[in-house]
């Protein structure tokens, strides 16, 4: 309570990292008009420093940056302990650059030139997804701890342990694993996983799912070539193994 009234909600903080100052300030203007607090950085090094000093709620990150490029910024942020959503901007038209950004942990991307309306829609969609995940984590107490054959997943603390040993996962890897574990035995196609875990589909980038599955298996499977948790359903997609007691 403040002066007898309710505590006002803090405005969402957005950090825009783009060396094109005209674009950065245009984005800042339009996002500020929507009630967001928007800070700017004009190179990768400055972006990392500002993200560490005052963690934002979202980073709009250009791919081509001086000093430290956007992919390296993305990698360093995902190695840190604090998860922040990333909307990647790229002027490149090649598929590889967009795929690399998504595989390093970007939540979404926009290709320059883009409309302000589209950027605003993507920003709002990311915040809706984050809020939905937070709400589900708070309300579904029965899903806070999941256990299967030595694999322990704590959705509230966002931690994973295997046979008592902590497993370090990126935010996207955790979301993917938790989604699978909540629905053992259910088969998901790559496009379904993109829609559900990434937020909405990225046509043509289903192999991003493959890369995340491979990294997850490398971290939680004793033999990634013969997985016992995340199973491939040939011609369809993937599923999480059912508990031994439920198998035919």
C-alpha positions in Angstrom: 0.0 0.0 0.0 1.2 3.5 -0.8 -0.5 6.4 1.1 -3.5 4.1 1.8 -3.9 3.0 -1.8 -2.8 0.0 -3.9 0.8 -0.3 -4.9 1.0 0.7 -8.6 2.3 -1.9 -11.1 5.8 -1.3 -12.3 6.0 -0.4 -16.0 7.7 -3.1 -18.1 11.3 -2.3 -18.9 12.6 -2.8 -22.4 16.2 -2.5 -23.5 16.7 -1.8 -27.2 20.2 -2.6 -28.5 20.7 -1.3 -32.0 23.6 0.6 -33.6 21.2 2.4 -36.0 20.3 5.2 -33.6 17.4 6.4 -35.8 15.7 3.0 -35.6 16.5 2.6 -31.9 14.9 6.0 -31.1 11.9 5.4 -33.3 11.3 2.1 -31.5 11.8 3.8 -28.1 9.3 6.5 -29.0 6.5 4.0 -30.0 7.1 1.6 -27.1 7.2 4.5 -24.6 3.8 5.7 -25.9 2.4 2.3 -24.9 3.6 2.8 -21.3 6.9 0.8 -21.4 10.1 2.2 -19.9 12.6 2.0 -22.8 16.4 2.3 -22.5 18.8 2.3 -25.4 22.2 0.9 -26.1 24.1 1.3 -29.4 26.6 -1.6 -29.3 26.8 -5.1 -27.9 29.1 -4.2 -25.0 26.9 -1.4 -23.8 23.9 -3.6 -24.1 25.4 -6.3 -21.9 26.4 -3.7 -19.3 23.0 -2.2 -19.2 21.3 -5.6 -19.0 23.5 -6.5 -16.1 23.0 -3.2 -14.3 19.2 -3.1 -14.5 17.7 -6.4 -15.8 15.0 -5.5 -18.3 11.8 -7.4 -18.9 12.6 -7.7 -22.6 15.5 -7.0 -24.9 15.1 -6.0 -28.5 18.4 -7.0 -29.9 19.9 -6.2 -33.3 22.0 -9.0 -34.9 24.7 -6.8 -36.4 26.4 -4.8 -33.7 29.8 -3.3 -33.1 32.2 -4.6 -30.4 30.1 -7.6 -29.5 27.6 -8.9 -32.1 24.0 -9.8 -31.4 24.6 -13.6 -31.4 27.3 -13.3 -28.9 25.2 -11.0 -26.7 22.4 -13.6 -26.9 24.8 -16.4 -26.0 26.2 -14.5 -22.9 22.7 -13.6 -21.7 21.5 -17.2 -22.0 24.5 -18.4 -20.0 23.6 -16.1 -17.1 21.3 -17.0 -14.3 18.5 -14.4 -15.1 16.2 -15.2 -18.0 15.1 -12.3 -20.1 13.0 -12.6 -23.3 14.8 -11.6 -26.5 13.3 -10.3 -29.7 16.1 -10.4 -32.3 16.3 -7.9 -35.2 18.2 -8.9 -38.4 18.8 -7.1 -41.6 20.2 -10.3 -43.1 17.9 -12.3 -45.4 19.7 -15.6 -45.0 17.9 -18.4 -43.1 21.0 -19.4 -41.3 21.2 -16.1 -39.3 17.6 -16.3 -38.1 18.0 -20.0 -37.2 21.2 -19.4 -35.2 19.5 -16.7 -33.2 16.6 -18.9 -32.4 18.8 -21.8 -31.5 20.9 -19.6 -29.2 17.8 -18.7 -27.3 16.1 -15.7 -29.0 12.3 -15.9 -28.3 11.4 -14.4 -31.7 12.9 -12.4 -34.6 12.0 -9.6 -37.0 13.7 -9.0 -40.3 14.5 -5.4 -41.3 12.8 -3.4 -42.6 9.8 -4.1 -40.4 6.7 -2.1 -39.5 6.3 -0.6 -36.1 2.9 -2.2 -35.8 4.5 -5.6 -36.3 7.2 -5.0 -33.7 4.6 -3.8 -31.2 2.5 -7.0 -31.9 5.6 -9.2 -31.3 6.5 -7.4 -28.1 2.9 -7.8 -26.8 2.9 -11.5 -27.8 6.1 -12.2 -25.9 4.8 -10.5 -22.8 1.6 -12.5 -23.0 3.5 -15.7 -23.3 5.7 -14.9 -20.3 2.8 -13.9 -18.2 0.9 -17.1 -19.1 3.8 -19.2 -18.1 4.2 -17.3 -14.8 0.5 -17.6 -14.1 0.5 -21.3 -14.8 3.5 -21.9 -12.5 1.8 -20.1 -9.7 -1.7 -21.7 -10.0 -0.9 -25.3 -10.9 0.7 -26.4 -7.6 0.5 -30.1 -8.7 2.9 -29.4 -11.6 5.5 -27.6 -9.5 7.5 -30.9 -9.0 7.7 -33.6 -11.6 9.6 -36.8 -11.2 10.4 -39.7 -13.5 13.1 -42.4 -13.0 15.6 -40.1 -11.3 14.8 -37.0 -13.3 13.4 -34.2 -11.0 11.8 -31.1 -12.4 10.9 -28.2 -10.1 8.7 -25.8 -12.2 8.4 -23.3 -9.4 12.2 -22.9 -9.0 12.9 -23.8 -12.6 15.5 -26.3 -11.6 16.3 -29.8 -12.9 18.2 -32.6 -11.2 19.2 -36.1 -12.5 19.9 -38.7 -9.9 20.4 -35.9 -7.4 22.8 -33.9 -9.5 21.8 -30.5 -10.8 21.4 -30.1 -14.6 22.1 -26.7 -16.1 19.5 -25.9 -18.8 18.8 -22.7 -20.8 15.4 -21.1 -20.3 14.1 -22.6 -23.6 15.5 -26.0 -22.8 13.7 -26.0 -19.4 10.4 -24.9 -21.0 10.7 -27.7 -23.6 11.5 -30.3 -21.0 8.8 -29.2 -18.6 6.2 -29.3 -21.4 7.2 -32.8 -22.3 7.2 -34.0 -18.7 3.7 -32.6 -18.0 2.3 -34.7 -20.9 4.1 -38.1 -20.8 3.2 -40.3 -23.7 1.7 -37.6 -25.8 3.3 -37.2 -29.3 4.0 -33.6 -30.5 5.1 -32.6 -34.0 7.8 -30.0 -34.4 5.4 -27.4 -35.5 3.2 -28.0 -32.4 6.2 -27.6 -30.2 7.1 -24.4 -31.9 3.6 -23.1 -31.3 3.4 -24.2 -27.7 6.9 -23.7 -26.3 8.3 -20.9 -28.6 5.0 -18.9 -28.5 4.0 -19.2 -32.2 5.2 -21.0 -35.3 8.2 -20.1 -37.3 7.5 -21.7 -40.7 10.4 -23.6 -42.0 12.3 -23.6 -38.7 11.2 -27.0 -37.3 14.8 -28.0 -37.2 15.3 -25.6 -34.4 13.3 -28.0 -32.3 15.7 -30.8 -33.4 18.7 -28.8 -32.1 17.1 -28.2 -28.7 16.1 -31.9 -28.4 19.7 -32.9 -29.2 21.1 -30.5 -26.6 18.5 -31.7 -24.0 19.4 -35.3 -24.6 23.1 -34.6 -24.3 22.3 -33.2 -20.8 19.8 -35.6 -19.4 20.3 -38.9 -21.2 22.9 -41.5 -20.2 23.2 -42.4 -23.9 21.7 -39.7 -26.1 21.7 -42.2 -29.0 19.4 -44.5 -27.0 17.3 -42.0 -25.1 15.0 -43.1 -22.2 13.2 -39.8 -21.5 12.6 -37.9 -24.8 11.7 -40.4 -27.5 11.5 -39.9 -31.3 8.3 -41.0 -33.0 9.5 -41.5 -36.5 7.5 -39.5 -39.1 5.6 -37.6 -36.5 7.8 -35.9 -33.8 8.7 -36.5 -30.2 7.2 -37.7 -26.9 8.2 -38.0 -23.3 8.5 -41.5 -21.9 5.6 -42.7 -19.8 6.5 -44.0 -16.3 7.3 -47.7 -16.2 4.2 -48.5 -14.1 2.0 -47.1 -16.9 3.6 -48.9 -19.8 1.9 -51.9 -21.4 
